[in-house]
Amino acid sequence: MKSLVLAEKPSVARDLARVLGCSHKQKHYIEGPKYIVTWALGHLIELKMPEDYDPKYKTWKMEDLPIIPDKMGLKIIRQTAPQFKGIQQLVKRKDLSELIIATDAGREGELVARWIIEKVHWKKPVKRLWISSQTDRAIKEGFKQLKPAKQYDSLYESAVCRSEADWLIGLNVTRALTTKYDDPLSAGRVQTPTLSMILDQEKQIQAFVPKEYWVIQAKIGLLNATWHHNGEQRIFSEAKANEIVHKIEKQQAEVIEVNRKEKSEQQPLPYDLTALQRDANRRFGFSAKKTLNVLQNLYEQHKLVTYPRTDSRYLTSDLEGTMSDRLQAILSAFKEDVQPVLKGKVLARKVFNNERVTDHHALIPTDERPKLGNLSADERKLYEMIVSRFLALFYPKYRYEMIKVEFKVAGHTFNAHESIVLDSGFKAVTGKGDEKDKVGQMGKIKKGMTFSVANIQAEKKLTEPPAQFTEADLLARMEKYGLGTPATRADIIEKLLSSDTIDRQNNRLHPTPKGKQLIDLVNDELKSPKLTAKWESELEAIARGKGKAEQFLKKIRQQTKQLVAEVKSSDKKYKAHNLTGAKCPDCGSFMKEVKGRDGRMLVCSNRDCQFRKRKDPKLSNRRCPQCHKKMEIHNGKAGTYFQCRNCNLVEKANKQKKTVTKREEKQLLKKYTKDENFGNSLADALKAAMKDQK
């Protein structure tokens, strides 16, 4: 008898198959002596849509809302139906004794597998593979320690509750708003309070009134000192600032206090997903989605890091024995940083805390030896961040001396301070200690000494408004209020961007006119982070077996009815911000301008009319030979041609290009390389292409 192994993605399935000795490749599975490995393509099953319950729901009507099925049904996703049918045929085999769930070890991964199992009517035993890395060693050990699937029933219940809650609230409120105000308006259990936080920040910025203030600085001896009174350095009166400057001119400064304190900074904990997304956004401008995608490659393809979608920054005690193997694995790539550790390890034991680890431990390197040359620039940046945080655990604390000197000048107080590094500790590897690593000027200053005062300046400044959120800021707020999970926060931000309720400019998130209007139309309760955080907390309790799914869904259904009723009875007004003066040639309605992937489009505002046309010429992949920007595609009397808007250079479309673009290379590779045959090089694929053309 054989075991059927269900993976989440084909790439993971291939790795599992190789480790389990499965080599007989078929279209929908890979078979071996003891195991048959198959895969999903992400989700193969989804909740039924309203029109699946009743065809009348295809047309959005306010009188049909709220749509609340007595029991939520499942359906096969049309785009991935062939793979589902392949699994469906597999489970009919009589030589299968059990099914092993090997999808991602998390809430969503559990849902992917359980819905497939339910839909294929699997009745035999089910076990669970629960691993935190995709290395061969982790896979082998995981299959030796398979768990009963029943152990994860609570996690599955939580996933179902999350999915049904998002369907009930998101779908009903979105339909209600869209039909009432005749414009695509999207609302949701998590995305709406997230949008609300961005709007609240914008309101603070708009309400801010700058104030003038002055800061007085002077050169006392060789030190740059600043005036202060009870810790406040700002003076909000120009007359007072000028008075102080006049009073201390040509005076002597007396040292009234020298305060020396030795301070230390603990080693930082390893990353969880949200902390990594925030740091990557600050350092490299990566969006949360980009960080997650790159990280997923490091996990699945390169097997260099542990499970990415973690919300823990601690490690379990049983991992302590694996530290040496991990250090040896990264030694060749990070020799200068690892060698000092191997000579005398000072492991920060605070990181081992079983009680602080949830489904997965912190994000750390695996025992796979890295080949940095195989990583993309973005993959390398993230990997080096994760490795640096990991290595910091083996370095001592960062120690420095803080020296603060206070002066009295004609009855006014000035101070100067500096830091002197005593031991750079872990900052030698994280690279954040350089700014303090210098010999100061205060080492010999003592109480009672006097110095001359020179270069007195009263500098005028303005108070600054709060800044718009970066994604790092927004992720921190979402984490604080428990909005979403590490795995979903990036998608929530992307959904807000794609729905045109927020915009990203210079790494800052701005609300759009549509977003500003939308938040005024939505029920106050739905846009409150506290309520949504409470829901997320209840979902987490269900996952831990401490909450009841029936009670949670009952509340969600009641909430859905209330939210829809409030939209129906609302007398608030809405005007589409992107309406143009142009009229639709088909129905006469005004056209709306929307942003598309390759330029601006004009779309009919009548939702029943499908007319749309391009406002800007379509951009091609052809690059201008002068400025190297993408050229526009135009159709003229002589046929299709390319034009550079910047240089006004024109090229005929039938002009033979001398080089093959990267995209064309990928297309050739895809065409001439079979799905399961990964041995062919690009050169082989190109040769095959040339033969075909002959």
C-alpha positions in Angstrom: 0.0 0.0 0.0 1.1 3.6 -0.7 0.6 7.0 0.9 -0.8 9.9 -1.1 1.1 13.1 -0.3 -0.7 16.4 -1.0 1.6 19.5 -1.5 0.5 23.1 -2.0 2.7 23.9 -5.1 4.3 21.8 -7.9 7.8 23.1 -6.9 7.4 21.8 -3.3 5.9 18.5 -4.6 9.0 17.9 -6.8 11.3 18.4 -3.8 9.2 16.0 -1.6 9.1 13.5 -4.4 12.9 13.6 -4.8 13.5 13.1 -1.1 10.8 10.3 -0.9 12.3 8.4 -3.9 9.5 9.1 -6.3 10.7 9.3 -9.9 7.8 8.2 -12.1 6.4 11.5 -13.4 2.9 11.9 -14.6 0.8 14.9 -15.5 -0.8 15.3 -12.1 1.5 13.4 -9.8 4.9 11.8 -9.2 4.9 8.1 -8.1 7.4 6.1 -6.2 7.6 2.7 -4.4 5.9 4.0 -1.2 4.5 7.4 -2.0 2.5 9.2 -4.6 3.1 13.0 -4.5 0.5 15.3 -6.0 -0.1 19.0 -5.6 -2.6 21.9 -5.6 -2.0 25.1 -7.5 -2.6 27.3 -4.5 -6.3 26.9 -3.9 -8.2 24.4 -6.1 -11.5 24.8 -4.1 -13.3 28.0 -3.1 -16.5 29.1 -1.4 -19.5 29.2 -3.8 -20.4 32.7 -5.1 -23.9 34.1 -4.8 -24.9 33.1 -8.3 -24.0 29.5 -7.5 -26.8 29.5 -5.0 -29.3 31.3 -7.3 -28.7 32.7 -10.8 -30.6 35.9 -10.0 -27.6 37.0 -7.9 -25.6 37.5 -11.1 -27.2 40.9 -11.3 -26.4 43.1 -8.3 -29.6 44.4 -6.7 -30.0 46.1 -3.3 -33.2 44.2 -2.6 -31.4 40.9 -2.7 -29.0 41.9 0.2 -27.8 40.6 2.5 -27.0 37.2 0.9 -26.5 34.8 3.8 -26.6 31.1 2.8 -27.8 28.7 5.6 -24.7 26.6 4.9 -21.7 27.8 2.9 -21.0 25.5 -0.1 -17.7 24.7 -1.9 -17.0 24.7 -5.6 -14.0 23.8 -7.9 -12.1 26.7 -9.2 -12.5 26.6 -13.0 -9.0 27.7 -13.9 -7.4 24.9 -11.9 -10.0 22.3 -12.5 -7.8 19.9 -14.5 -5.4 19.5 -11.5 -8.3 18.8 -9.2 -9.7 16.2 -11.5 -6.3 14.6 -11.6 -6.3 14.3 -7.8 -9.9 13.1 -7.9 -8.9 10.2 -10.2 -5.9 9.4 -7.9 -8.0 8.9 -4.8 -10.0 6.2 -6.5 -6.9 4.0 -6.5 -7.2 1.0 -4.2 -3.5 0.8 -3.4 -3.7 4.0 -1.3 -3.9 3.5 2.5 -3.6 7.1 3.8 -3.3 10.7 2.8 -0.5 13.0 4.1 -1.2 16.7 4.1 2.0 18.5 3.1 0.7 21.9 2.3 2.2 25.0 4.0 2.2 24.6 7.8 -0.3 27.4 8.6 -3.9 28.4 8.6 -4.2 28.9 4.8 -2.3 25.8 4.0 -4.6 23.8 6.2 -7.6 25.2 4.4 -6.2 24.4 0.9 -5.8 20.7 1.8 -8.9 20.2 3.9 -11.2 21.6 1.2 -9.7 19.3 -1.4 -10.0 16.3 0.9 -13.7 17.2 1.5 -14.4 17.7 -2.1 -12.9 14.4 -3.3 -14.7 12.5 -0.4 -11.6 11.0 1.1 -12.6 8.5 3.8 -9.3 6.8 4.7 -6.8 8.0 7.5 -5.2 11.4 7.2 -1.8 12.5 8.6 -0.1 15.9 8.7 3.5 16.9 7.8 4.5 19.9 9.8 7.9 21.3 9.0 9.5 24.8 9.2 12.0 24.5 6.3 12.2 22.7 3.0 15.7 21.2 3.3 16.1 17.5 2.6 17.0 16.9 6.2 13.8 18.7 7.5 11.6 16.7 5.1 13.1 13.4 6.1 12.7 14.2 9.8 9.2 15.5 9.2 8.1 12.3 7.6 9.4 10.3 10.6 7.3 12.4 12.9 3.9 12.7 11.1 1.1 13.9 13.2 -2.6 12.9 13.2 -4.5 15.4 11.0 -7.1 15.6 13.8 -4.5 17.5 15.9 -5.0 20.4 13.5 -8.8 20.5 13.3 -9.0 23.7 15.3 -6.6 25.4 12.9 -8.9 24.3 10.0 -12.0 25.6 11.8 -10.2 29.0 12.3 -9.4 29.1 8.6 -13.0 28.3 7.6 -14.3 31.0 10.0 -11.8 33.6 8.5 -12.9 32.6 4.9 -16.6 32.7 5.6 -16.4 36.0 7.6 -14.5 37.7 4.7 -17.1 36.3 2.2 -20.2 37.4 4.3 -19.0 40.9 5.3 -16.8 41.7 2.3 -19.2 40.5 -0.4 -22.4 41.9 1.1 -21.0 45.3 2.1 -19.2 45.7 -1.2 -22.4 44.8 -3.2 -24.4 47.2 -1.0 -22.1 50.1 -1.5 -21.6 49.5 -5.2 -25.3 49.2 -6.0 -26.3 52.2 -3.9 -23.7 54.6 -5.2 -23.3 53.1 -8.7 -19.5 52.8 -8.5 -17.1 49.9 -7.7 -16.7 50.4 -3.9 -14.9 47.6 -2.0 -15.1 47.1 1.7 -13.9 44.3 4.0 -13.4 43.1 7.5 -9.7 44.0 7.5 -9.1 46.3 4.5 -11.6 48.9 5.7 -10.0 49.6 9.1 -6.6 49.6 7.5 -7.8 52.3 5.0 -9.3 54.1 8.0 -5.9 54.3 9.7 -4.4 55.9 6.6 -7.2 58.4 6.4 -6.8 59.3 10.1 -3.1 60.0 9.5 -4.1 62.2 6.5 -6.6 64.1 8.7 -3.8 64.9 11.2 -1.6 66.1 8.4 -4.3 68.3 7.0 -5.2 69.7 10.4 -1.6 70.5 11.3 -0.7 74.2 11.6 3.1 74.8 11.6 4.5 77.0 14.3 7.8 79.0 14.3 10.3 78.2 17.0 14.0 78.9 17.6 16.9 76.7 18.8 20.0 78.4 20.3 23.3 76.7 19.7 26.8 77.8 20.7 30.4 76.7 20.5 31.6 76.1 24.1 35.3 75.3 23.9 35.5 72.7 21.2 32.0 71.4 21.9 28.7 72.2 20.1 26.2 72.9 22.9 22.5 73.5 22.8 20.4 75.7 25.1 17.6 74.0 27.0 15.2 74.7 29.9 13.8 71.7 31.8 14.7 69.5 28.8 12.9 71.7 26.2 15.2 73.1 23.5 12.5 75.0 21.5 11.7 78.7 22.1 8.4 79.9 20.6 9.2 83.6 20.9 11.7 85.3 18.7 12.1 88.2 21.2 13.0 85.7 24.0 15.5 83.9 21.8 17.2 87.2 20.8 17.3 88.2 24.5 19.1 85.0 25.5 21.6 85.4 22.6 22.3 89.0 23.7 22.7 88.0 27.4 25.2 85.2 26.8 27.4 87.0 24.3 31.1 87.3 25.5 30.3 85.3 28.6 32.1 82.3 30.1 30.6 78.9 30.4 31.1 76.9 33.6 30.8 73.1 33.7 28.2 72.4 36.4 27.8 68.7 35.8 29.5 65.8 34.0 27.4 62.7 33.8 28.9 59.4 32.6 26.8 56.3 32.2 27.8 53.0 30.8 24.9 51.6 28.7 24.3 48.4 26.8 22.0 47.2 24.1 20.7 43.7 24.0 21.1 41.5 20.9 18.0 41.9 18.7 15.7 38.9 18.3 15.5 37.2 14.9 12.9 38.4 12.4 9.3 37.4 12.1 7.7 38.2 8.7 6.2 41.6 9.6 9.5 42.8 11.2 11.4 41.8 8.1 8.9 43.5 5.8 9.2 46.7 7.8 13.0 46.7 7.7 13.1 45.8 4.0 10.7 48.7 3.3 12.9 51.1 5.3 16.2 50.0 3.9 15.4 49.1 0.3 11.9 50.5 -0.4 10.5 46.9 -0.9 6.7 46.7 -0.7 5.4 44.1 1.8 4.2 41.9 -1.1 7.6 42.0 -2.8 9.3 41.0 0.4 7.0 38.1 0.9 7.4 36.9 -2.7 11.2 37.1 -2.6 11.2 35.4 0.8 9.0 32.6 -0.5 11.7 31.9 -3.2 14.4 31.7 -0.5 12.2 29.2 1.3 10.9 27.0 -1.5 13.4 27.3 -4.3 16.7 27.9 -2.5 15.8 26.3 0.8 17.9 28.8 2.7 15.5 30.1 5.2 12.8 28.6 7.5 9.0 29.0 7.1 8.4 32.7 6.1 4.8 33.4 7.3 5.7 33.3 11.0 4.6 35.7 13.7 7.1 34.6 16.3 10.6 36.0 17.0 11.6 33.2 19.3 13.0 29.7 18.9 12.0 26.5 20.6 14.6 24.9 22.9 15.0 21.8 20.7 16.6 24.0 18.0 19.6 24.8 20.2 21.3 21.6 19.0 21.0 22.7 15.4 22.8 26.0 15.8 26.3 24.6 14.9 25.0 23.1 11.7 23.5 26.4 10.6 26.7 28.3 11.4 28.8 25.8 9.5 26.4 26.1 6.5 26.8 29.9 6.2 30.5 29.9 7.1 31.8 30.0 3.5 29.5 32.8 2.4 29.9 34.9 5.6 33.4 33.9 6.7 34.4 37.2 8.4 31.2 37.3 10.5 31.0 33.6 11.4 34.7 32.9 12.3 34.6 35.0 15.5 31.5 33.1 16.6 33.1 29.7 16.1 36.0 30.7 18.3 33.9 31.6 21.2 30.1 31.4 21.0 28.1 33.8 23.3 24.6 32.6 22.4 21.9 34.9 23.7 19.7 32.3 25.5 16.7 34.6 25.7 15.8 33.6 22.2 14.9 30.1 23.3 11.4 30.4 24.7 8.8 27.6 23.9 5.9 29.6 25.3 6.5 32.5 22.9 6.5 30.3 19.8 3.2 30.0 18.0 2.8 27.7 14.9 6.3 28.5 13.7 9.5 29.7 15.2 11.4 32.8 14.1 12.8 33.3 10.6 16.4 32.0 10.6 18.8 30.4 8.1 18.6 26.6 7.4 21.5 24.2 7.4 21.6 24.5 3.6 24.9 25.8 2.3 24.2 29.0 0.3 25.5 29.8 -3.1 25.2 33.5 -3.2 25.9 33.7 -6.9 22.6 31.8 -7.6 20.5 34.4 -5.8 19.0 37.5 -7.4 20.0 40.9 -6.0 16.8 41.1 -4.0 17.1 37.6 -2.7 20.6 38.3 -1.5 19.6 41.5 0.3 16.9 39.7 2.3 19.0 36.6 3.0 21.9 38.8 4.3 19.4 40.6 6.6 18.2 37.3 8.0 21.7 36.0 8.4 22.9 39.2 10.2 20.0 39.0 12.6 20.8 35.3 13.3 24.5 35.9 13.8 23.8 38.8 16.2 22.6 36.2 18.7 26.2 34.9 18.9 27.8 38.2 19.5 28.0 40.1 22.9 25.8 43.0 23.8 26.6 46.4 22.3 28.3 48.5 25.1 28.9 52.3 25.0 29.5 55.1 27.4 27.2 58.1 27.3 28.7 61.4 28.4 26.6 64.4 29.1 28.0 67.8 30.1 25.9 70.7 31.4 27.1 74.3 31.3 25.9 77.4 33.0 26.2 80.6 30.9 24.9 83.9 32.5 22.1 81.9 34.2 21.2 79.8 31.2 21.8 76.1 30.8 23.4 74.5 27.8 24.3 70.8 27.3 26.4 68.7 25.0 26.6 64.9 24.8 28.4 62.1 23.0 28.7 58.4 23.0 31.9 56.4 23.0 31.8 52.7 21.9 33.3 50.3 24.5 32.4 47.1 22.7 30.7 47.1 19.3 29.3 43.6 20.1 26.5 42.5 17.8 26.6 45.7 15.8 29.8 44.5 14.3 27.7 42.2 12.2 24.4 44.2 11.9 26.5 47.2 10.8 24.8 49.8 13.0 27.5 50.8 15.3 29.7 53.0 13.1 28.0 56.3 14.0 29.1 56.1 17.6 32.5 54.5 17.1 34.7 57.5 17.5 36.8 59.1 20.2 35.0 62.1 21.7 36.0 65.5 23.0 34.6 65.1 26.5 37.0 62.6 28.0 39.0 65.2 30.1 36.2 67.7 31.0 35.6 68.0 34.7 33.1 69.9 36.9 34.1 73.5 37.6 36.1 74.1 34.4 35.3 77.2 32.4 35.3 77.8 28.6 34.7 80.7 26.3 31.4 80.9 24.3 31.5 81.6 20.6 29.4 81.3 17.4 26.1 81.8 19.1 23.1 81.3 16.8 19.4 81.3 17.2 18.2 79.2 14.3 14.6 79.6 13.2 12.6 76.4 12.4 9.1 75.3 11.8 7.3 72.4 13.6 6.7 69.6 11.1 3.5 67.7 10.4 3.3 64.0 10.8 4.4 62.2 7.6 2.2 59.9 5.5 2.7 56.2 6.4 5.3 54.1 4.7 4.4 50.4 4.3 6.7 49.9 7.3 4.6 52.3 9.4 1.4 50.8 8.3 2.6 47.2 9.0 3.5 48.3 12.5 0.0 49.7 13.0 -1.7 46.6 11.6 0.4 44.5 13.9 -0.3 46.7 16.9 -4.1 46.4 16.4 -4.0 42.8 15.3 -5.3 43.5 11.8 -4.8 40.5 9.5 -1.9 38.0 10.0 1.7 38.1 8.8 0.6 36.1 5.8 -2.3 38.4 4.8 -1.1 41.9 5.5 0.8 42.3 2.2 -2.3 41.3 0.2 -4.5 43.7 2.2 -2.2 46.6 1.2 -2.1 45.5 -2.4 -5.9 45.2 -2.5 -6.2 48.8 -1.3 -3.8 49.9 -4.0 -5.6 48.0 -6.8 -9.0 49.3 -5.7 -7.7 52.8 -6.1 -8.5 53.8 -2.5 -4.9 54.5 -1.7 -1.8 55.4 -3.9 1.9 54.8 -3.4 4.1 57.8 -4.0 7.8 57.8 -3.1 7.3 54.9 -0.8 4.5 56.8 1.1 0.9 55.7 1.1 -1.7 58.5 0.3 -5.5 58.2 0.3 -7.1 58.9 -3.0 -10.3 61.0 -3.4 -12.2 57.7 -3.8 -10.7 56.3 -0.5 -11.6 59.5 1.3 -15.3 59.3 0.2 -15.5 55.5 0.8 -14.4 55.8 4.4 -17.3 58.3 5.0 -19.8 55.9 3.6 -18.8 52.9 5.6 -20.3 52.0 9.0 -18.2 53.3 11.9 -18.0 49.9 13.5 -16.6 48.3 10.4 -13.8 50.9 10.1 -12.7 50.5 13.7 -9.4 48.7 14.1 -10.5 47.6 17.6 -13.5 45.6 16.4 -11.5 43.9 13.6 -8.7 43.2 16.0 -11.2 41.5 18.4 -12.3 39.3 15.5 -8.7 38.4 14.7 -8.2 37.5 18.4 -11.3 35.3 18.3 -10.0 33.5 15.2 -6.7 32.9 16.9 -8.5 31.5 20.0 -10.4 29.1 17.7 -7.1 28.0 16.1 -5.8 27.2 19.7 -8.9 25.3 20.5 -10.1 27.9 23.0 -12.9 29.5 21.0 -16.1 28.3 19.3 -16.5 28.6 15.6 -20.3 28.5 15.7 -20.5 31.5 18.1 -18.0 33.5 15.9 -19.9 32.9 12.7 -23.3 33.6 14.4 -21.9 37.1 15.4 -20.5 37.7 11.9 -23.9 36.9 10.3 -25.7 39.3 12.7 -23.0 41.9 11.9 -23.5 41.4 8.2 -27.3 42.1 8.4 -26.6 45.3 10.5 -24.0 46.6 8.1 -26.1 46.1 5.0 -29.2 47.7 6.7 -27.1 50.8 7.6 -25.9 51.2 4.0 -29.5 50.8 2.7 -30.9 53.5 5.1 -27.9 55.9 4.7 -28.6 59.3 3.1 -24.9 60.0 2.4 -23.8 61.2 -1.1 -21.0 60.0 -3.3 -19.6 61.3 -6.5 -17.1 59.3 -8.7 -13.9 61.3 -8.6 -12.7 60.1 -11.9 -15.6 61.0 -14.2 -14.6 62.7 -17.4 -16.4 65.0 -19.8 -16.3 62.3 -22.5 -19.4 60.3 -23.2 -19.8 56.6 -24.0 -20.5 56.0 -27.7 -22.7 53.0 -26.9 -25.0 54.2 -24.1 -24.2 57.9 -23.7 -23.1 57.7 -20.0 -20.0 59.6 -18.9 -16.7 57.8 -19.1 -14.4 57.3 -16.1 -10.6 57.4 -16.3 -8.9 54.4 -14.6 -5.3 53.3 -14.3 -4.5 50.1 -16.1 -1.3 48.0 -16.0 0.0 49.5 -19.3 -1.6 53.0 -19.2 -4.8 54.9 -18.6 -8.2 53.6 -19.8 -11.6 55.2 -20.3 -14.4 53.0 -19.0 -18.1 53.6 -19.2 -19.6 54.6 -15.8 -22.7 52.5 -16.6 -22.0 49.1 -14.9 -24.3 47.4 -17.4 -22.3 48.7 -20.4 -19.0 47.0 -21.2 -17.5 49.8 -23.4 -13.9 50.7 -22.7 -11.1 52.2 -24.7 -7.5 53.2 -24.1 -6.8 56.8 -23.3 -3.0 56.6 -23.6 -1.3 54.6 -26.4 -0.3 51.1 -25.4 3.4 50.8 -24.3 5.4 48.0 -26.1 8.4 46.1 -24.9 10.4 47.8 -27.7 13.0 50.2 -26.2 13.9 53.5 -27.8 17.6 53.2 -29.1 18.3 56.8 -27.8 16.6 57.2 -24.4 15.9 53.4 -23.8 12.3 54.1 -22.6 9.5 51.9 -23.7 8.0 53.0 -27.1 4.3 53.4 -27.8 2.4 51.2 -30.3 0.4 53.1 -33.0 -1.6 52.1 -36.0 -1.2 54.3 -39.1 -1.9 54.1 -42.9 1.3 52.2 -43.4 0.5 49.8 -40.6 1.7 49.4 -37.1 4.7 51.4 -35.9 6.5 52.3 -32.7 7.0 55.8 -31.4 9.1 57.2 -28.6 7.1 59.9 -26.8 10.3 61.3 -25.3 12.5 61.5 -28.5 9.7 61.4 -31.1 11.7 58.7 -32.8 9.6 56.3 -35.0 10.3 52.7 -36.0 8.3 50.4 -38.3 6.9 47.4 -36.5 8.2 45.0 -39.1 11.8 46.1 -38.6 14.0 43.1 -37.9 15.5 43.3 -34.4 19.0 42.1 -34.0 18.8 40.9 -30.4 16.4 38.7 -28.5 14.7 40.3 -25.4 14.6 38.5 -22.0 10.9 38.0 -22.4 11.4 36.3 -25.8 14.1 34.1 -24.2 11.7 33.0 -21.5 9.0 32.3 -24.0 11.4 30.1 -26.1 12.5 28.4 -23.0 8.9 27.6 -21.9 8.1 26.4 -25.5 11.0 24.1 -25.9 11.4 22.8 -22.4 9.0 20.2 -21.1 7.3 20.9 -17.7 9.2 18.1 -15.8 12.5 18.2 -17.7 14.6 20.9 -16.0 18.0 19.7 -17.5 17.9 21.7 -20.7 19.8 25.0 -20.7 18.7 28.2 -22.3 21.2 27.6 -25.0 19.6 24.2 -25.8 16.2 25.9 -26.0 17.5 28.6 -28.4 19.1 26.0 -30.6 15.8 24.1 -30.8 14.1 27.4 -31.7 16.6 28.0 -34.5 16.1 24.6 -35.9 12.3 25.1 -36.0 12.7 28.4 -37.8 14.8 26.7 -40.5 
